[in-house]
């Protein structure tokens, strides 16, 4: 049961890594999640500027 959950989390993390430019170079999960957060925040700022 726990292994299935970990597998799903790993799959989702890999999917996020593929979506965010430069994220594949980061090996630790905390750093990678931080990079994803920064990227999403920058996208949000871009959308707000265009409104």
PDBQT receptor file of N, H, CA, C and O in Angstrom, charges set to zero:
ATOM      1  N   UNK A   1       0.823  -1.193   0.000  1.00  0.00    +0.000 N 
ATOM      2  CA  UNK A   1       0.000   0.000   0.000  1.00  0.00    +0.000 C 
ATOM      3  C   UNK A   1       0.866   1.255   0.000  1.00  0.00    +0.000 C 
ATOM      4  O   UNK A   1       0.623   2.185  -0.770  1.00  0.00    +0.000 OA
ATOM      5  N   UNK A   2       1.880   1.277   0.870  1.00  0.00    +0.000 N 
ATOM      6  H   UNK A   2       2.077   0.522   1.495  1.00  0.00    +0.000 HD
ATOM      7  CA  UNK A   2       2.773   2.430   0.944  1.00  0.00    +0.000 C 
ATOM      8  C   UNK A   2       3.587   2.549  -0.340  1.00  0.00    +0.000 C 
ATOM      9  O   UNK A   2       3.831   3.655  -0.821  1.00  0.00    +0.000 OA
ATOM     10  N   UNK A   3       4.010   1.404  -0.901  1.00  0.00    +0.000 N 
ATOM     11  H   UNK A   3       3.812   0.505  -0.510  1.00  0.00    +0.000 HD
ATOM     12  CA  UNK A   3       4.786   1.427  -2.137  1.00  0.00    +0.000 C 
ATOM     13  C   UNK A   3       3.990   1.994  -3.299  1.00  0.00    +0.000 C 
ATOM     14  O   UNK A   3       4.552   2.691  -4.144  1.00  0.00    +0.000 OA
ATOM     15  N   UNK A   4       2.699   1.712  -3.362  1.00  0.00    +0.000 N 
ATOM     16  H   UNK A   4       2.243   1.145  -2.675  1.00  0.00    +0.000 HD
ATOM     17  CA  UNK A   4       1.839   2.246  -4.412  1.00  0.00    +0.000 C 
ATOM     18  C   UNK A   4       1.757   3.763  -4.276  1.00  0.00    +0.000 C 
ATOM     19  O   UNK A   4       1.824   4.483  -5.272  1.00  0.00    +0.000 OA
ATOM     20  N   UNK A   5       1.616   4.241  -3.064  1.00  0.00    +0.000 N 
ATOM     21  H   UNK A   5       1.562   3.656  -2.255  1.00  0.00    +0.000 HD
ATOM     22  CA  UNK A   5       1.555   5.681  -2.812  1.00  0.00    +0.000 C 
ATOM     23  C   UNK A   5       2.866   6.352  -3.217  1.00  0.00    +0.000 C 
ATOM     24  O   UNK A   5       2.858   7.398  -3.866  1.00  0.00    +0.000 OA
ATOM     25  N   UNK A   6       3.973   5.758  -2.840  1.00  0.00    +0.000 N 
ATOM     26  H   UNK A   6       3.979   4.908  -2.313  1.00  0.00    +0.000 HD
ATOM     27  CA  UNK A   6       5.295   6.317  -3.199  1.00  0.00    +0.000 C 
ATOM     28  C   UNK A   6       5.498   6.307  -4.702  1.00  0.00    +0.000 C 
ATOM     29  O   UNK A   6       6.075   7.240  -5.260  1.00  0.00    +0.000 OA
ATOM     30  N   UNK A   7       5.027   5.258  -5.360  1.00  0.00    +0.000 N 
ATOM     31  H   UNK A   7       4.558   4.500  -4.907  1.00  0.00    +0.000 HD
ATOM     32  CA  UNK A   7       5.142   5.179  -6.814  1.00  0.00    +0.000 C 
ATOM     33  C   UNK A   7       4.360   6.299  -7.482  1.00  0.00    +0.000 C 
ATOM     34  O   UNK A   7       4.846   6.927  -8.422  1.00  0.00    +0.000 OA
ATOM     35  N   UNK A   8       3.153   6.548  -6.997  1.00  0.00    +0.000 N 
ATOM     36  H   UNK A   8       2.758   6.038  -6.233  1.00  0.00    +0.000 HD
ATOM     37  CA  UNK A   8       2.327   7.622  -7.549  1.00  0.00    +0.000 C 
ATOM     38  C   UNK A   8       2.988   8.981  -7.343  1.00  0.00    +0.000 C 
ATOM     39  O   UNK A   8       2.997   9.818  -8.246  1.00  0.00    +0.000 OA
ATOM     40  N   UNK A   9       3.536   9.193  -6.164  1.00  0.00    +0.000 N 
ATOM     41  H   UNK A   9       3.530   8.513  -5.431  1.00  0.00    +0.000 HD
ATOM     42  CA  UNK A   9       4.221  10.450  -5.871  1.00  0.00    +0.000 C 
ATOM     43  C   UNK A   9       5.430  10.610  -6.792  1.00  0.00    +0.000 C 
ATOM     44  O   UNK A   9       5.650  11.689  -7.342  1.00  0.00    +0.000 OA
ATOM     45  N   UNK A  10       6.199   9.563  -6.961  1.00  0.00    +0.000 N 
ATOM     46  H   UNK A  10       6.021   8.687  -6.514  1.00  0.00    +0.000 HD
ATOM     47  CA  UNK A  10       7.372   9.613  -7.843  1.00  0.00    +0.000 C 
ATOM     48  C   UNK A  10       6.974   9.895  -9.288  1.00  0.00    +0.000 C 
ATOM     49  O   UNK A  10       7.656  10.647  -9.984  1.00  0.00    +0.000 OA
ATOM     50  N   UNK A  11       5.880   9.300  -9.740  1.00  0.00    +0.000 N 
ATOM     51  H   UNK A  11       5.326   8.690  -9.174  1.00  0.00    +0.000 HD
ATOM     52  CA  UNK A  11       5.388   9.545 -11.094  1.00  0.00    +0.000 C 
ATOM     53  C   UNK A  11       4.990  11.004 -11.265  1.00  0.00    +0.000 C 
ATOM     54  O   UNK A  11       5.307  11.624 -12.281  1.00  0.00    +0.000 OA
ATOM     55  N   UNK A  12       4.296  11.553 -10.271  1.00  0.00    +0.000 N 
ATOM     56  H   UNK A  12       4.038  11.050  -9.446  1.00  0.00    +0.000 HD
ATOM     57  CA  UNK A  12       3.857  12.953 -10.340  1.00  0.00    +0.000 C 
ATOM     58  C   UNK A  12       5.046  13.908 -10.318  1.00  0.00    +0.000 C 
ATOM     59  O   UNK A  12       5.057  14.917 -11.023  1.00  0.00    +0.000 OA
ATOM     60  N   UNK A  13       6.040  13.582  -9.509  1.00  0.00    +0.000 N 
ATOM     61  H   UNK A  13       6.031  12.762  -8.937  1.00  0.00    +0.000 HD
ATOM     62  CA  UNK A  13       7.241  14.413  -9.431  1.00  0.00    +0.000 C 
ATOM     63  C   UNK A  13       7.968  14.375 -10.776  1.00  0.00    +0.000 C 
ATOM     64  O   UNK A  13       8.428  15.412 -11.254  1.00  0.00    +0.000 OA
ATOM     65  N   UNK A  14       8.076  13.214 -11.383  1.00  0.00    +0.000 N 
ATOM     66  H   UNK A  14       7.703  12.371 -10.994  1.00  0.00    +0.000 HD
ATOM     67  CA  UNK A  14       8.723  13.101 -12.693  1.00  0.00    +0.000 C 
ATOM     68  C   UNK A  14       7.957  13.916 -13.723  1.00  0.00    +0.000 C 
ATOM     69  O   UNK A  14       8.567  14.570 -14.569  1.00  0.00    +0.000 OA
ATOM     70  N   UNK A  15       6.649  13.887 -13.665  1.00  0.00    +0.000 N 
ATOM     71  H   UNK A  15       6.154  13.356 -12.978  1.00  0.00    +0.000 HD
ATOM     72  CA  UNK A  15       5.822  14.659 -14.588  1.00  0.00    +0.000 C 
ATOM     73  C   UNK A  15       6.091  16.157 -14.414  1.00  0.00    +0.000 C 
ATOM     74  O   UNK A  15       6.241  16.882 -15.398  1.00  0.00    +0.000 OA
ATOM     75  N   UNK A  16       6.151  16.617 -13.160  1.00  0.00    +0.000 N 
ATOM     76  H   UNK A  16       6.029  16.028 -12.361  1.00  0.00    +0.000 HD
ATOM     77  CA  UNK A  16       6.455  18.022 -12.899  1.00  0.00    +0.000 C 
ATOM     78  C   UNK A  16       7.847  18.394 -13.401  1.00  0.00    +0.000 C 
ATOM     79  O   UNK A  16       8.038  19.471 -13.967  1.00  0.00    +0.000 OA
ATOM     80  N   UNK A  17       8.812  17.510 -13.197  1.00  0.00    +0.000 N 
ATOM     81  H   UNK A  17       8.657  16.635 -12.738  1.00  0.00    +0.000 HD
ATOM     82  CA  UNK A  17      10.178  17.768 -13.667  1.00  0.00    +0.000 C 
ATOM     83  C   UNK A  17      10.196  17.964 -15.180  1.00  0.00    +0.000 C 
ATOM     84  O   UNK A  17      10.933  18.808 -15.689  1.00  0.00    +0.000 OA
ATOM     85  N   UNK A  18       9.390  17.190 -15.896  1.00  0.00    +0.000 N 
ATOM     86  H   UNK A  18       8.791  16.504 -15.482  1.00  0.00    +0.000 HD
ATOM     87  CA  UNK A  18       9.338  17.310 -17.349  1.00  0.00    +0.000 C 
ATOM     88  C   UNK A  18       8.665  18.604 -17.788  1.00  0.00    +0.000 C 
ATOM     89  O   UNK A  18       8.970  19.117 -18.864  1.00  0.00    +0.000 OA
ATOM     90  N   UNK A  19       7.759  19.140 -16.982  1.00  0.00    +0.000 N 
ATOM     91  H   UNK A  19       7.511  18.723 -16.107  1.00  0.00    +0.000 HD
ATOM     92  CA  UNK A  19       7.039  20.366 -17.335  1.00  0.00    +0.000 C 
ATOM     93  C   UNK A  19       7.839  21.633 -17.082  1.00  0.00    +0.000 C 
ATOM     94  O   UNK A  19       7.711  22.608 -17.822  1.00  0.00    +0.000 OA
ATOM     95  N   UNK A  20       8.659  21.625 -16.046  1.00  0.00    +0.000 N 
ATOM     96  H   UNK A  20       8.763  20.833 -15.445  1.00  0.00    +0.000 HD
ATOM     97  CA  UNK A  20       9.362  22.838 -15.623  1.00  0.00    +0.000 C 
ATOM     98  C   UNK A  20      10.763  22.855 -16.230  1.00  0.00    +0.000 C 
ATOM     99  O   UNK A  20      11.554  21.941 -15.996  1.00  0.00    +0.000 OA
ATOM    100  N   UNK A  21      11.073  23.897 -17.011  1.00  0.00    +0.000 N 
ATOM    101  H   UNK A  21      10.431  24.640 -17.202  1.00  0.00    +0.000 HD
ATOM    102  CA  UNK A  21      12.398  23.981 -17.639  1.00  0.00    +0.000 C 
ATOM    103  C   UNK A  21      13.519  23.990 -16.599  1.00  0.00    +0.000 C 
ATOM    104  O   UNK A  21      13.436  24.689 -15.589  1.00  0.00    +0.000 OA
ATOM    105  N   UNK A  22      14.555  23.214 -16.856  1.00  0.00    +0.000 N 
ATOM    106  H   UNK A  22      14.622  22.647 -17.676  1.00  0.00    +0.000 HD
ATOM    107  CA  UNK A  22      15.724  23.178 -15.992  1.00  0.00    +0.000 C 
ATOM    108  C   UNK A  22      15.562  22.376 -14.720  1.00  0.00    +0.000 C 
ATOM    109  O   UNK A  22      16.497  22.280 -13.926  1.00  0.00    +0.000 OA
ATOM    110  N   UNK A  23      14.412  21.809 -14.517  1.00  0.00    +0.000 N 
ATOM    111  H   UNK A  23      13.652  21.887 -15.163  1.00  0.00    +0.000 HD
ATOM    112  CA  UNK A  23      14.129  21.096 -13.272  1.00  0.00    +0.000 C 
ATOM    113  C   UNK A  23      14.774  19.707 -13.248  1.00  0.00    +0.000 C 
ATOM    114  O   UNK A  23      15.000  19.152 -12.173  1.00  0.00    +0.000 OA
ATOM    115  N   UNK A  24      15.064  19.158 -14.392  1.00  0.00    +0.000 N 
ATOM    116  H   UNK A  24      14.881  19.609 -15.265  1.00  0.00    +0.000 HD
ATOM    117  CA  UNK A  24      15.676  17.825 -14.440  1.00  0.00    +0.000 C 
ATOM    118  C   UNK A  24      17.088  17.813 -13.884  1.00  0.00    +0.000 C 
ATOM    119  O   UNK A  24      17.609  16.754 -13.533  1.00  0.00    +0.000 OA
ATOM    120  N   UNK A  25      17.715  18.985 -13.800  1.00  0.00    +0.000 N 
ATOM    121  H   UNK A  25      17.292  19.845 -14.085  1.00  0.00    +0.000 HD
ATOM    122  CA  UNK A  25      19.089  19.068 -13.304  1.00  0.00    +0.000 C 
ATOM    123  C   UNK A  25      19.162  19.009 -11.780  1.00  0.00    +0.000 C 
ATOM    124  O   UNK A  25      20.230  18.762 -11.219  1.00  0.00    +0.000 OA
ATOM    125  N   UNK A  26      18.036  19.236 -11.112  1.00  0.00    +0.000 N 
ATOM    126  H   UNK A  26      17.169  19.437 -11.568  1.00  0.00    +0.000 HD
ATOM    127  CA  UNK A  26      18.003  19.254  -9.653  1.00  0.00    +0.000 C 
ATOM    128  C   UNK A  26      17.719  17.848  -9.157  1.00  0.00    +0.000 C 
ATOM    129  O   UNK A  26      16.753  17.218  -9.589  1.00  0.00    +0.000 OA
ATOM    130  N   UNK A  27      18.554  17.351  -8.250  1.00  0.00    +0.000 N 
ATOM    131  H   UNK A  27      19.339  17.863  -7.899  1.00  0.00    +0.000 HD
ATOM    132  CA  UNK A  27      18.419  15.960  -7.822  1.00  0.00    +0.000 C 
ATOM    133  C   UNK A  27      17.617  15.797  -6.530  1.00  0.00    +0.000 C 
ATOM    134  O   UNK A  27      16.944  14.781  -6.354  1.00  0.00    +0.000 OA
ATOM    135  N   UNK A  28      17.676  16.780  -5.622  1.00  0.00    +0.000 N 
ATOM    136  H   UNK A  28      18.222  17.605  -5.766  1.00  0.00    +0.000 HD
ATOM    137  CA  UNK A  28      16.932  16.599  -4.368  1.00  0.00    +0.000 C 
ATOM    138  C   UNK A  28      15.501  17.116  -4.521  1.00  0.00    +0.000 C 
ATOM    139  O   UNK A  28      15.258  18.108  -5.209  1.00  0.00    +0.000 OA
ATOM    140  N   UNK A  29      14.575  16.443  -3.882  1.00  0.00    +0.000 N 
ATOM    141  H   UNK A  29      14.772  15.637  -3.323  1.00  0.00    +0.000 HD
ATOM    142  CA  UNK A  29      13.156  16.753  -4.043  1.00  0.00    +0.000 C 
ATOM    143  C   UNK A  29      12.791  18.129  -3.508  1.00  0.00    +0.000 C 
ATOM    144  O   UNK A  29      11.975  18.830  -4.106  1.00  0.00    +0.000 OA
ATOM    145  N   UNK A  30      13.385  18.521  -2.392  1.00  0.00    +0.000 N 
ATOM    146  H   UNK A  30      14.048  17.951  -1.906  1.00  0.00    +0.000 HD
ATOM    147  CA  UNK A  30      13.069  19.830  -1.818  1.00  0.00    +0.000 C 
ATOM    148  C   UNK A  30      13.495  20.952  -2.769  1.00  0.00    +0.000 C 
ATOM    149  O   UNK A  30      12.746  21.904  -2.989  1.00  0.00    +0.000 OA
ATOM    150  N   UNK A  31      14.689  20.835  -3.323  1.00  0.00    +0.000 N 
ATOM    151  H   UNK A  31      15.298  20.062  -3.144  1.00  0.00    +0.000 HD
ATOM    152  CA  UNK A  31      15.165  21.841  -4.269  1.00  0.00    +0.000 C 
ATOM    153  C   UNK A  31      14.329  21.873  -5.527  1.00  0.00    +0.000 C 
ATOM    154  O   UNK A  31      14.033  22.941  -6.063  1.00  0.00    +0.000 OA
ATOM    155  N   UNK A  32      13.948  20.691  -6.000  1.00  0.00    +0.000 N 
ATOM    156  H   UNK A  32      14.188  19.823  -5.564  1.00  0.00    +0.000 HD
ATOM    157  CA  UNK A  32      13.131  20.602  -7.199  1.00  0.00    +0.000 C 
ATOM    158  C   UNK A  32      11.747  21.220  -6.972  1.00  0.00    +0.000 C 
ATOM    159  O   UNK A  32      11.244  21.953  -7.824  1.00  0.00    +0.000 OA
ATOM    160  N   UNK A  33      11.138  20.925  -5.829  1.00  0.00    +0.000 N 
ATOM    161  H   UNK A  33      11.546  20.330  -5.137  1.00  0.00    +0.000 HD
ATOM    162  CA  UNK A  33       9.828  21.506  -5.529  1.00  0.00    +0.000 C 
ATOM    163  C   UNK A  33       9.926  23.023  -5.385  1.00  0.00    +0.000 C 
ATOM    164  O   UNK A  33       9.018  23.745  -5.796  1.00  0.00    +0.000 OA
ATOM    165  N   UNK A  34      11.010  23.502  -4.809  1.00  0.00    +0.000 N 
ATOM    166  H   UNK A  34      11.747  22.916  -4.475  1.00  0.00    +0.000 HD
ATOM    167  CA  UNK A  34      11.222  24.935  -4.694  1.00  0.00    +0.000 C 
ATOM    168  C   UNK A  34      11.313  25.581  -6.078  1.00  0.00    +0.000 C 
ATOM    169  O   UNK A  34      10.753  26.653  -6.307  1.00  0.00    +0.000 OA
ATOM    170  N   UNK A  35      12.012  24.933  -6.985  1.00  0.00    +0.000 N 
ATOM    171  H   UNK A  35      12.467  24.062  -6.800  1.00  0.00    +0.000 HD
ATOM    172  CA  UNK A  35      12.141  25.440  -8.353  1.00  0.00    +0.000 C 
ATOM    173  C   UNK A  35      10.782  25.464  -9.056  1.00  0.00    +0.000 C 
ATOM    174  O   UNK A  35      10.474  26.408  -9.783  1.00  0.00    +0.000 OA
ATOM    175  N   UNK A  36       9.978  24.437  -8.841  1.00  0.00    +0.000 N 
ATOM    176  H   UNK A  36      10.228  23.670  -8.250  1.00  0.00    +0.000 HD
ATOM    177  CA  UNK A  36       8.642  24.369  -9.438  1.00  0.00    +0.000 C 
ATOM    178  C   UNK A  36       7.771  25.495  -8.890  1.00  0.00    +0.000 C 
ATOM    179  O   UNK A  36       7.050  26.145  -9.648  1.00  0.00    +0.000 OA
ATOM    180  N   UNK A  37       7.830  25.728  -7.590  1.00  0.00    +0.000 N 
ATOM    181  H   UNK A  37       8.415  25.200  -6.975  1.00  0.00    +0.000 HD
ATOM    182  CA  UNK A  37       7.058  26.813  -6.974  1.00  0.00    +0.000 C 
ATOM    183  C   UNK A  37       7.469  28.152  -7.573  1.00  0.00    +0.000 C 
ATOM    184  O   UNK A  37       6.613  28.963  -7.927  1.00  0.00    +0.000 OA
ATOM    185  N   UNK A  38       8.777  28.389  -7.689  1.00  0.00    +0.000 N 
ATOM    186  H   UNK A  38       9.472  27.730  -7.401  1.00  0.00    +0.000 HD
ATOM    187  CA  UNK A  38       9.257  29.639  -8.278  1.00  0.00    +0.000 C 
ATOM    188  C   UNK A  38       8.771  29.806  -9.711  1.00  0.00    +0.000 C 
ATOM    189  O   UNK A  38       8.388  30.901 -10.122  1.00  0.00    +0.000 OA
ATOM    190  N   UNK A  39       8.789  28.725 -10.460  1.00  0.00    +0.000 N 
ATOM    191  H   UNK A  39       9.100  27.835 -10.127  1.00  0.00    +0.000 HD
ATOM    192  CA  UNK A  39       8.351  28.769 -11.854  1.00  0.00    +0.000 C 
ATOM    193  C   UNK A  39       6.855  29.096 -11.952  1.00  0.00    +0.000 C 
ATOM    194  O   UNK A  39       6.454  29.937 -12.757  1.00  0.00    +0.000 OA
ATOM    195  N   UNK A  40       6.049  28.442 -11.146  1.00  0.00    +0.000 N 
ATOM    196  H   UNK A  40       6.376  27.759 -10.492  1.00  0.00    +0.000 HD
ATOM    197  CA  UNK A  40       4.602  28.694 -11.168  1.00  0.00    +0.000 C 
ATOM    198  C   UNK A  40       4.314  30.132 -10.731  1.00  0.00    +0.000 C 
ATOM    199  O   UNK A  40       3.445  30.788 -11.305  1.00  0.00    +0.000 OA
ATOM    200  N   UNK A  41       5.024  30.619  -9.734  1.00  0.00    +0.000 N 
ATOM    201  H   UNK A  41       5.730  30.086  -9.267  1.00  0.00    +0.000 HD
ATOM    202  CA  UNK A  41       4.837  32.006  -9.297  1.00  0.00    +0.000 C 
ATOM    203  C   UNK A  41       5.205  32.983 -10.411  1.00  0.00    +0.000 C 
ATOM    204  O   UNK A  41       4.532  33.999 -10.589  1.00  0.00    +0.000 OA
ATOM    205  N   UNK A  42       6.256  32.689 -11.155  1.00  0.00    +0.000 N 
ATOM    206  H   UNK A  42       6.802  31.864 -11.011  1.00  0.00    +0.000 HD
ATOM    207  CA  UNK A  42       6.638  33.582 -12.258  1.00  0.00    +0.000 C 
ATOM    208  C   UNK A  42       5.570  33.551 -13.352  1.00  0.00    +0.000 C 
ATOM    209  O   UNK A  42       5.286  34.580 -13.965  1.00  0.00    +0.000 OA
ATOM    210  N   UNK A  43       4.982  32.391 -13.600  1.00  0.00    +0.000 N 
ATOM    211  H   UNK A  43       5.214  31.555 -13.103  1.00  0.00    +0.000 HD
ATOM    212  CA  UNK A  43       3.891  32.305 -14.572  1.00  0.00    +0.000 C 
ATOM    213  C   UNK A  43       2.683  33.117 -14.108  1.00  0.00    +0.000 C 
ATOM    214  O   UNK A  43       2.038  33.795 -14.908  1.00  0.00    +0.000 OA
ATOM    215  N   UNK A  44       2.382  33.043 -12.809  1.00  0.00    +0.000 N 
ATOM    216  H   UNK A  44       2.906  32.492 -12.159  1.00  0.00    +0.000 HD
ATOM    217  CA  UNK A  44       1.268  33.818 -12.261  1.00  0.00    +0.000 C 
ATOM    218  C   UNK A  44       1.501  35.315 -12.443  1.00  0.00    +0.000 C 
ATOM    219  O   UNK A  44       0.586  36.056 -12.802  1.00  0.00    +0.000 OA
ATOM    220  N   UNK A  45       2.735  35.752 -12.191  1.00  0.00    +0.000 N 
ATOM    221  H   UNK A  45       3.479  35.150 -11.899  1.00  0.00    +0.000 HD
ATOM    222  CA  UNK A  45       3.060  37.174 -12.357  1.00  0.00    +0.000 C 
ATOM    223  C   UNK A  45       2.900  37.585 -13.814  1.00  0.00    +0.000 C 
ATOM    224  O   UNK A  45       2.403  38.677 -14.090  1.00  0.00    +0.000 OA
ATOM    225  N   UNK A  46       3.306  36.741 -14.745  1.00  0.00    +0.000 N 
ATOM    226  H   UNK A  46       3.709  35.854 -14.520  1.00  0.00    +0.000 HD
ATOM    227  CA  UNK A  46       3.169  37.052 -16.165  1.00  0.00    +0.000 C 
ATOM    228  C   UNK A  46       1.698  37.196 -16.558  1.00  0.00    +0.000 C 
ATOM    229  O   UNK A  46       1.337  38.082 -17.333  1.00  0.00    +0.000 OA
ATOM    230  N   UNK A  47       0.863  36.324 -16.022  1.00  0.00    +0.000 N 
ATOM    231  H   UNK A  47       1.156  35.604 -15.393  1.00  0.00    +0.000 HD
ATOM    232  CA  UNK A  47      -0.572  36.376 -16.330  1.00  0.00    +0.000 C 
ATOM    233  C   UNK A  47      -1.173  37.657 -15.757  1.00  0.00    +0.000 C 
ATOM    234  O   UNK A  47      -1.980  38.308 -16.421  1.00  0.00    +0.000 OA
ATOM    235  N   UNK A  48      -0.796  38.022 -14.552  1.00  0.00    +0.000 N 
ATOM    236  H   UNK A  48      -0.140  37.493 -14.013  1.00  0.00    +0.000 HD
ATOM    237  CA  UNK A  48      -1.324  39.237 -13.929  1.00  0.00    +0.000 C 
ATOM    238  C   UNK A  48      -0.914  40.486 -14.679  1.00  0.00    +0.000 C 
ATOM    239  O   UNK A  48      -1.694  41.435 -14.756  1.00  0.00    +0.000 OA
ATOM    240  N   UNK A  49       0.281  40.516 -15.232  1.00  0.00    +0.000 N 
ATOM    241  H   UNK A  49       0.915  39.745 -15.169  1.00  0.00    +0.000 HD
ATOM    242  CA  UNK A  49       0.762  41.662 -15.993  1.00  0.00    +0.000 C 
ATOM    243  C   UNK A  49      -0.050  41.822 -17.275  1.00  0.00    +0.000 C 
ATOM    244  O   UNK A  49      -0.309  42.946 -17.705  1.00  0.00    +0.000 OA
ATOM    245  N   UNK A  50      -0.450  40.721 -17.884  1.00  0.00    +0.000 N 
ATOM    246  H   UNK A  50      -0.239  39.808 -17.535  1.00  0.00    +0.000 HD
ATOM    247  CA  UNK A  50      -1.182  40.757 -19.144  1.00  0.00    +0.000 C 
ATOM    248  C   UNK A  50      -2.655  41.120 -18.978  1.00  0.00    +0.000 C 
ATOM    249  O   UNK A  50      -3.335  41.401 -19.964  1.00  0.00    +0.000 OA
ATOM    250  N   UNK A  51      -3.156  41.117 -17.739  1.00  0.00    +0.000 N 
ATOM    251  H   UNK A  51      -2.603  40.889 -16.938  1.00  0.00    +0.000 HD
ATOM    252  CA  UNK A  51      -4.585  41.425 -17.523  1.00  0.00    +0.000 C 
ATOM    253  C   UNK A  51      -4.878  42.869 -17.743  1.00  0.00    +0.000 C 
ATOM    254  O   UNK A  51      -6.025  43.294 -17.604  1.00  0.00    +0.000 OA
TER     255      UNK A  51
